[in-house]
Amino acid sequence: MQTWIRFRRPDGDAAYGRLDERDADRVIEFDGAGYTDPRPTGNTYSHAALELLAPCEPGKIIALWNNFHALAARLEKSVPEHPLFLLKPASSLAGPGDAIRRPSGYTGKIVYEGELGIVIGRECRDVRQSEAASHIFGYTVVNDVTASELLNADPNFPQWTRAKGSDTFGCIGPAIVSGFDWRGASVVTRLDGNERQNYPLSDIVFSPEALVSLLSRDMTLKPGDVIAVGTSIGVGSMKAGSVVEVSIAGIGSLVNHVSG
């Protein structure tokens, strides 16, 4: 496995790096994202001293709904025949430590959703499921934030994009891990230190490989795009000042706070 990050250099510029496999605190800088076949720049840094950024800059974030059996049963929904999804704009991106900001004029609930994220490494369109793994660069952690009361504010049209697409509502990080085995992993979400979600990824309806294959029939997936695979039981609201931490062992913890 390799762990890739994006960070702010001492000169203020953003840069990409890979953790040294022999020294987890040593970051080797590269001249591009891991999925671009980058070269080392010769610079190294202490991981502990770096300001981490979202580990990639997706052109789009594809967010799944009703993709876990336990949540489908809780909601009394049937398992879908094709992935149910929405798009979060690139402008919604937020990284580790960033504040989650309330949309202007909105006073309702803001909800966390801890999820696994798939990072695309190679452009794909109409790929077979047997080929899908070769188009996955790695996996990351996602908090798919939602202004839940906007979703059905107009009874004539469910506003998925408006509810989930605000600036800072696409929290991603702290790293991308290539070669990560998601099958035995779990997503754990803590709100102000209290565990709210703890669910196994093995309960997923459409596996990452199935998602890449099926979604590539609907749209071209580009390197750096992120697929948030959906969440399970335990979603809840956050208040101003709350700290939310989404963790997946083997990838890391994504920590954000809600601004006042």
Secondary structure, DSSP 8 states (H G I E B T S, - for coil): -EEEEEEE-TTS-EEEEEEETTEEEEEEEESS-GGG---EEEEEEEGGG-EEE-S---SEEEEEES-BHHHHHHHT----SS-EEEEEEGGGEE-TT-EE---TT--S-EEE-EEEEEEE-S-BSS--HHHHGGGEEEEEEEEE-EEGGGTTSSTTS--HHHHH-STT-EEEEEEEEET--GGG-EEEEEETTEEEEEEEGGGBSS-HHHHHHHHHHHS-B-TT-EEE----TT-EEE-TT-EEEEEETTTEEEEEEE--
